[in-house]
Amino acid sequence: MDGEGSVPVAEDPARRRRVHGMLKLYYGLNEEGKAPEQPESLDPCDINGPHFDPELYLNKLRRECSLTELMDQETCMVRQIRSLDSDMQTLVYENYNKFISATDTIRKMKNDFKKMEDEMDCLSANMAAITEFSARISGTLQDQHAQITKLSGVHTLLRKLQFLFELPARLNKCLELQAYAQAVNTHRRARCVLQQYSHLPSFKGIQDDCHAIMDKLAQELRQKFRDGGSSAKDLSECVELLLQLDEPAEELCDKFLSHARSRLESDLQGLEAEIKPYPSTATKDASAHGSSSATAPGSPSDGSPKSSSLPSPASNTDILEFIDRGCNEFVSSLCLVITSYQELFINHAQKGELASKNIPQMANGKLHAFVDDLAARYFMLVERRIQEEKGVGDNSLLVRALDRFHRRLQAVAKLLPGSAVPNKGTEIVIRAATERVKQYLSALQSFYMDSLTDVRQALATPRLSVAGTSVAGPASGRDAPTSLPELLSSLSASILNQIKSVLASVHLFTAKDITFSNKPYFKGEFCSQGVRESLVVSFIKFVCQSSRQFCETAGDKGGSTPPALLLLLSRLCLDYETSTISYILTLTDEQFLVQHHSPVTPVTTLCAEAREAAQKLLNHYVKVQGLIISQMLRKSVETRDWVNTIEPRNVRAVMKRVVEDTTSIDVQVGLLYEEGVRKAHSSDSSKRTFSVYSSSRQQARYAASYTPSAPMDTNLLSNIHKLFSERIDIFSSVEFNKVSVMTGIIKISLKTFLECVRLRTFGRYGLQQIQVDCHYLQMYLWRFVSDENLVHFLLDEIVGSAAHRCLDPAPMEQSVIEVICERG
């Protein structure tokens, strides 16, 4: 305890709080320095109680405690006493300095109060002297006070009369100096008095003179207001003065807006002059020519859509210059008119009688009607000018013009809250963007059709065939030009590049630096419905639809379509189904951050449509190629006299042509489609022999009994054979591989051959010629089909039908047939 008491209190705040706590505890005080309200303890052994008895306390300790406990109790009590003594010394030391300081302060206060008492005594004496002098003066002047008050009233009245008599001269002087505000204020001060005493002749004359002068002043103010050449401050002062002269507020508003309308209409006329149309005849010619060439895109090698070659009616200024002129002239002037009008009639604080006329409400309604009327005319001109932008070469100019148009209209929104002008301007921007998307769709469609035209021309151009011979004309489509894969690749790449170029141009509408791009329409509906659906999806559907139109029957425009083009388009649509459609839509969704809030066309639907178009094109290709070969076979059968023909020595040239054309088609299809799956071929497919009867392999058994008088046996045998043969569907859909395509073409060709043979009558040598031709076809055609038994069956049918229609069925020896075919 002694060691702790020697530590300075100032250096240990915690110890100081503990010391104060002990002292408070000793004196029985709480934290606020007051004794707690507790019941007094009556225990004489309570050392902290008021009835403490030391003798009883010691006797109790001696009875209850051992020696050791007594010694500990003593030690504890000694420690507490020392601590309290130390704390008392510290507190006395600290409070001693405060007591000394307080004593000095009190001594100083005594000196200051003594000096102050002397000054207060002096002040009291002075106030008594002043009071005495004031009483003397009041007594002296009391008699003259009433007379002075009367004279002062007379003087004031004379000054007022003098002001009234000099009022006309004052007003004329102000009018000469153009101090209109001073004249109005002066007249307002005297107007009530003149009105009150107008029954007196002298005051009546003054009033009439003042009215004449003020009418002249009002006329000059009206002329000044009508001229409008003054500054805004002068005009504001002019309007305020006219209102104070009881000029109708509505008339002033109408005059101001009428004057502003004349200036703004001159700006609109200047804009209209820039979009003045051509003469009617020239306009019709230009529109007729423009419909075919203005939006026509370039060749497949071009990277961007071609713009219109025709100049627009406003060829001297582009759309950006037009919008700039409209903004700098009309919109700026309109904003100045709005600002001036609001400053004059709406925002200007009205005082006195004017405040009760609700002029701002009336003026605001007139302003809204005025702005809406002129803005509607301006918007009509802007839309007419935008409609002239038919070229789709550079979209940035239009977007910048629309951005500037939209940005400048925001100034009108700030100046005139609640106006419909900004919303109508946004609607114009939306319509322009939507129309632009339609133009790009039309450009893509034209580009696609022009690309197909270029492909058709390339297919019709004389080229070297696979065999190395020069071919030309439409027939070259069957000769599989070596450039067919390159044409497909070029066509697909050019269309894809064109779509990317169009998307890049349309993406300018959603650029971050474009003010209207943050509108909900351009963040949502424009991206999903405008770009994705109306542009990309519509173009994909157009490609599929236009491709299906080439599948029209012969006699329509599909009859003149090169078969190679059908094959190329089928592969194009198949590539679209497998990868291109997904790539294009993914690119669109990523580039435009499309959020599918509204229903959109799923990728699977477009892929299914593309696959359907590819299937239809490929089926039509098979049909066309099959009909071309069938036509050769039909003519070769119908134009020959099969009864009186000579003994066959060679394979007919038409059969060689059929094999050559089939080989050329096989090469052509192989350039674009995979091989496909074939059934296993027998080792002697090219050496297979044909019996005269398709129903039986035992030629010797039935040859002797075959006569025209016994047709039922062979018919019965043929029909029984067909029952156990697999049914052949001639015009079934083909698969997307070379083997399936060639199988379909050969089925159509051989079926036509069979039907033509059934309609003819044959002699002995005619039947033998059919045998030679069929063996020659069998030697080559089996390798093109998926199942060689199909070729064998149809050729068997042809030979059997020829034998059935033969007048003298005497078949040629198989060895002779093979020699002729090998020599041929």
JOJO-V402378 format. One record per pair of residues at least 24 apart in sequence whose C-alpha atoms are under 6 Angstrom apart, sorted by the first residue. I is the first residue (numbers start at 1). J is the second residue. D is the distance in whole Angstrom. If there is no record, write none. Layout:
BEGIN
i-><I | I>
j-><J | J>
d-><D | D>
END
This chain:
BEGIN
i-><5 | 168 | 236 | 267 | 274 | 275 | 277 | 295 | 296 | 297 | 297 | 300 | 300 | 304 | 304 | 305 | 306 | 307 | 307 | 307 | 308 | 320 | 323 | 395 | 403 | 441 | 477 | 477 | 477 | 478 | 479 | 480 | 527 | 527 | 528 | 544 | 544 | 548 | 551 | 563 | 566 | 566 | 570 | 570 | 570 | 573 | 573 | 574 | 574 | 577 | 577 | 577 | 619 | 622 | 626 | 626 | 626 | 629 | 630 | 630 | 633 | 642 | 642 | 642 | 643 | 643 | 647 | 648 | 650 | 651 | 651 | 669 | 670 | 673 | 673 | 674 | 674 | 675 | 675 | 676 | 676 | 678 | 679 | 679 | 686 | 692 | 692 | 692 | 693 | 694 | 694 | 694 | 695 | 739 | 739 | 743 | 754 | 758 | 761 | 761 | 762 | 762 | 763 | 763 | 763 | 764 | 764 | 764 | 767 | 768 | 768 | 772 | 776>
j-><86 | 210 | 344 | 330 | 314 | 314 | 313 | 443 | 446 | 443 | 447 | 451 | 494 | 498 | 501 | 393 | 393 | 391 | 392 | 393 | 391 | 401 | 401 | 505 | 514 | 535 | 562 | 563 | 564 | 665 | 664 | 668 | 592 | 594 | 594 | 610 | 613 | 613 | 620 | 621 | 617 | 621 | 614 | 617 | 618 | 610 | 614 | 611 | 614 | 607 | 610 | 611 | 733 | 745 | 745 | 748 | 749 | 749 | 749 | 752 | 753 | 762 | 763 | 766 | 762 | 763 | 765 | 769 | 820 | 773 | 824 | 738 | 738 | 737 | 738 | 737 | 738 | 737 | 738 | 737 | 739 | 786 | 786 | 787 | 779 | 799 | 800 | 803 | 800 | 796 | 797 | 800 | 721 | 785 | 786 | 785 | 798 | 801 | 805 | 806 | 805 | 806 | 806 | 807 | 808 | 808 | 809 | 810 | 802 | 811 | 812 | 817 | 821>
d-><6 | 6 | 5 | 6 | 6 | 5 | 6 | 5 | 5 | 6 | 5 | 6 | 5 | 6 | 6 | 6 | 6 | 4 | 5 | 4 | 5 | 5 | 6 | 6 | 6 | 5 | 6 | 6 | 5 | 6 | 5 | 4 | 6 | 6 | 6 | 6 | 6 | 6 | 6 | 6 | 6 | 6 | 4 | 5 | 6 | 5 | 5 | 6 | 6 | 4 | 5 | 6 | 6 | 5 | 4 | 5 | 5 | 6 | 5 | 6 | 6 | 5 | 6 | 5 | 5 | 4 | 5 | 5 | 6 | 6 | 6 | 6 | 6 | 5 | 6 | 5 | 6 | 6 | 5 | 5 | 5 | 4 | 6 | 5 | 4 | 6 | 5 | 6 | 4 | 5 | 6 | 5 | 5 | 6 | 6 | 5 | 5 | 6 | 5 | 6 | 6 | 4 | 5 | 5 | 6 | 5 | 6 | 6 | 6 | 6 | 6 | 6 | 6>
END
